[in-house]
């Protein structure tokens, strides 16, 4: 039996290390499903907008950053059941250019800094969402903490 080494947990990243980039087509079905969850029926997301067609709700950008981290977390899913969880501590987003429904995006992220405060490890991360033509659409800065103190 082959033993597969789990991927590195996001709390183990060092400053400058990058998360694995990924591509995703934001199709209409995904957007509609998301809109049901946030109970938003703005016509810019479903019909037309000043940007030549329907656009992605900006909040989806945050879910893309979560998906970037999930690549590491879900591979070691069993750890979620026995290890302490993380807290999304701070969030900042700059929406630069709308993403059109049906457009393929690339999400790239990296760890900016790590530090310990009151015995808990924090990490500052940065994510960029690029349109299929390479333009920067969204820039995200996030801070996470992992609930357990060292030795807990």
C-alpha positions as a Markdown table, in Angstrom:
| # | Residue | x | y | z |
|---|---|---|---|---|
| 1 | Unk | 0.0 | 0.0 | 0.0 |
| 2 | Unk | 1.3 | 3.4 | -1.0 |
| 3 | Unk | 1.4 | 6.0 | 1.8 |
| 4 | Unk | 0.6 | 9.5 | 0.4 |
| 5 | Unk | 2.2 | 12.3 | 2.4 |
| 6 | Unk | -0.5 | 14.9 | 3.3 |
| 7 | Unk | -0.1 | 18.3 | 1.8 |
| 8 | Unk | 1.2 | 21.1 | 4.0 |
| 9 | Unk | -1.5 | 22.7 | 6.2 |
| 10 | Unk | -1.9 | 26.5 | 5.5 |
| 11 | Unk | -0.7 | 27.2 | 9.1 |
| 12 | Unk | 2.7 | 25.7 | 8.2 |
| 13 | Unk | 3.4 | 28.0 | 5.3 |
| 14 | Unk | 6.4 | 30.3 | 5.6 |
| 15 | Unk | 6.4 | 33.9 | 4.3 |
| 16 | Unk | 6.9 | 34.0 | 0.5 |
| 17 | Unk | 5.5 | 30.5 | 0.0 |
| 18 | Unk | 2.8 | 30.2 | -2.6 |
| 19 | Unk | -0.4 | 28.2 | -2.6 |
| 20 | Unk | -1.0 | 26.0 | -5.6 |
| 21 | Unk | -2.7 | 28.2 | -8.2 |
| 22 | Unk | -5.9 | 26.9 | -9.8 |
| 23 | Unk | -8.2 | 27.8 | -12.7 |
| 24 | Unk | -12.0 | 27.7 | -12.6 |
| 25 | Unk | -14.8 | 28.7 | -15.0 |
| 26 | Unk | -17.4 | 30.7 | -13.2 |
| 27 | Unk | -20.4 | 29.3 | -15.1 |
| 28 | Unk | -24.0 | 30.5 | -14.8 |
| 29 | Unk | -25.0 | 27.5 | -12.7 |
| 30 | Unk | -22.3 | 28.2 | -10.1 |
| 31 | Unk | -23.3 | 31.9 | -9.9 |
| 32 | Unk | -27.0 | 31.1 | -9.7 |
| 33 | Unk | -26.4 | 28.6 | -6.9 |
| 34 | Unk | -24.3 | 31.2 | -5.0 |
| 35 | Unk | -27.1 | 33.8 | -5.5 |
| 36 | Unk | -29.6 | 31.5 | -3.8 |
| 37 | Unk | -27.2 | 31.3 | -0.9 |
| 38 | Unk | -26.8 | 35.0 | -0.4 |
| 39 | Unk | -30.4 | 35.8 | -1.5 |
| 40 | Unk | -29.4 | 38.4 | -4.1 |
| 41 | Unk | -31.1 | 38.7 | -7.4 |
| 42 | Unk | -29.5 | 41.8 | -8.8 |
| 43 | Unk | -29.9 | 41.8 | -12.6 |
| 44 | Unk | -26.2 | 42.5 | -13.1 |
| 45 | Unk | -25.5 | 38.9 | -12.0 |
| 46 | Unk | -28.3 | 37.2 | -14.0 |
| 47 | Unk | -29.1 | 39.3 | -17.0 |
| 48 | Unk | -27.0 | 42.3 | -18.1 |
| 49 | Unk | -24.7 | 44.9 | -16.6 |
| 50 | Unk | -22.8 | 48.0 | -17.8 |
| 51 | Unk | -19.8 | 45.6 | -18.3 |
| 52 | Unk | -21.2 | 43.8 | -21.4 |
| 53 | Unk | -23.2 | 40.9 | -19.8 |
| 54 | Unk | -23.7 | 39.4 | -16.4 |
| 55 | Unk | -20.9 | 39.6 | -13.9 |
| 56 | Unk | -19.8 | 37.6 | -10.9 |
| 57 | Unk | -21.0 | 38.7 | -7.5 |
| 58 | Unk | -17.9 | 40.2 | -5.8 |
| 59 | Unk | -18.3 | 38.0 | -2.7 |
| 60 | Unk | -17.5 | 35.0 | -4.8 |
| 61 | Unk | -13.9 | 36.2 | -4.8 |
| 62 | Unk | -13.7 | 35.4 | -1.1 |
| 63 | Unk | -14.9 | 31.9 | -1.7 |
| 64 | Unk | -12.1 | 31.4 | -4.3 |
| 65 | Unk | -9.5 | 32.3 | -1.7 |
| 66 | Unk | -11.1 | 29.7 | 0.7 |
| 67 | Unk | -10.9 | 27.1 | -2.1 |
| 68 | Unk | -7.2 | 27.9 | -2.6 |
| 69 | Unk | -6.6 | 27.0 | 1.1 |
| 70 | Unk | -9.0 | 24.0 | 1.0 |
| 71 | Unk | -6.6 | 22.3 | -1.5 |
| 72 | Unk | -4.3 | 21.8 | 1.5 |
| 73 | Unk | -6.9 | 21.3 | 4.3 |
| 74 | Unk | -9.2 | 18.7 | 2.6 |
| 75 | Unk | -6.3 | 16.4 | 1.7 |
| 76 | Unk | -5.8 | 15.9 | 5.4 |
| 77 | Unk | -9.5 | 15.9 | 6.2 |
| 78 | Unk | -9.2 | 13.6 | 9.1 |
| 79 | Unk | -7.1 | 16.3 | 10.9 |
| 80 | Unk | -10.1 | 18.6 | 10.9 |
| 81 | Unk | -11.9 | 16.2 | 13.2 |
| 82 | Unk | -9.1 | 16.0 | 15.8 |
| 83 | Unk | -7.2 | 19.3 | 15.4 |
| 84 | Unk | -8.4 | 22.8 | 16.3 |
| 85 | Unk | -10.0 | 24.9 | 13.6 |
| 86 | Unk | -9.0 | 28.2 | 12.2 |
| 87 | Unk | -10.6 | 31.6 | 12.4 |
| 88 | Unk | -10.8 | 34.1 | 9.6 |
| 89 | Unk | -9.6 | 37.1 | 11.5 |
| 90 | Unk | -9.3 | 40.0 | 9.0 |
| 91 | Unk | -10.3 | 40.5 | 5.4 |
| 92 | Unk | -9.7 | 43.3 | 2.8 |
| 93 | Unk | -10.7 | 43.2 | -0.8 |
| 94 | Unk | -10.1 | 45.4 | -3.8 |
| 95 | Unk | -12.4 | 44.8 | -6.7 |
| 96 | Unk | -10.5 | 46.1 | -9.7 |
| 97 | Unk | -12.3 | 44.7 | -12.8 |
| 98 | Unk | -15.5 | 42.6 | -12.9 |
| 99 | Unk | -15.4 | 39.0 | -13.8 |
| 100 | Unk | -18.0 | 38.0 | -16.4 |
| 101 | Unk | -20.2 | 35.0 | -15.9 |
| 102 | Unk | -18.7 | 32.2 | -17.9 |
| 103 | Unk | -15.2 | 33.5 | -17.7 |
| 104 | Unk | -12.2 | 31.3 | -16.7 |
| 105 | Unk | -10.3 | 32.8 | -13.8 |
| 106 | Unk | -6.9 | 31.9 | -12.3 |
| 107 | Unk | -6.4 | 32.3 | -8.5 |
| 108 | Unk | -2.9 | 32.7 | -7.1 |
| 109 | Unk | -2.2 | 33.1 | -3.4 |
| 110 | Unk | 0.8 | 33.3 | -1.1 |
| 111 | Unk | 1.7 | 33.6 | 2.6 |
| 112 | Unk | 3.0 | 37.1 | 3.3 |
| 113 | Unk | 3.9 | 36.9 | 7.0 |
| 114 | Unk | 3.4 | 34.6 | 10.0 |
| 115 | Unk | 3.6 | 35.6 | 13.6 |
| 116 | Unk | 2.6 | 34.5 | 17.1 |
| 117 | Unk | 0.4 | 36.7 | 19.2 |
| 118 | Unk | -0.8 | 35.7 | 22.7 |
| 119 | Unk | 0.5 | 32.2 | 22.0 |
| 120 | Unk | -1.5 | 31.7 | 18.8 |
| 121 | Unk | -0.1 | 31.5 | 15.3 |
| 122 | Unk | -1.4 | 34.0 | 12.7 |
| 123 | Unk | -0.7 | 34.2 | 9.0 |
| 124 | Unk | -1.3 | 37.0 | 6.6 |
| 125 | Unk | -2.1 | 35.8 | 3.1 |
| 126 | Unk | -2.6 | 37.5 | -0.3 |
| 127 | Unk | -4.8 | 36.2 | -3.2 |
| 128 | Unk | -5.2 | 37.6 | -6.7 |
| 129 | Unk | -7.9 | 36.6 | -9.1 |
| 130 | Unk | -7.0 | 37.0 | -12.8 |
| 131 | Unk | -9.4 | 37.0 | -15.8 |
| 132 | Unk | -8.8 | 34.7 | -18.7 |
| 133 | Unk | -7.0 | 37.5 | -20.5 |
| 134 | Unk | -4.5 | 37.9 | -17.6 |
| 135 | Unk | -6.0 | 41.1 | -16.2 |
| 136 | Unk | -6.1 | 41.5 | -12.4 |
| 137 | Unk | -9.7 | 41.4 | -11.3 |
| 138 | Unk | -9.6 | 41.1 | -7.5 |
| 139 | Unk | -6.9 | 41.6 | -4.9 |
| 140 | Unk | -7.5 | 40.0 | -1.4 |
| 141 | Unk | -5.6 | 40.3 | 1.9 |
| 142 | Unk | -6.6 | 38.0 | 4.7 |
| 143 | Unk | -5.4 | 37.2 | 8.2 |
| 144 | Unk | -6.1 | 33.8 | 9.8 |
| 145 | Unk | -5.4 | 32.4 | 13.2 |
| 146 | Unk | -5.3 | 28.8 | 14.3 |
| 147 | Unk | -7.3 | 28.4 | 17.5 |
| 148 | Unk | -5.0 | 26.3 | 19.5 |
| 149 | Unk | -2.0 | 27.7 | 21.4 |
| 150 | Unk | 1.3 | 26.0 | 21.1 |
| 151 | Unk | 1.1 | 22.8 | 23.2 |
| 152 | Unk | -2.7 | 22.7 | 23.4 |
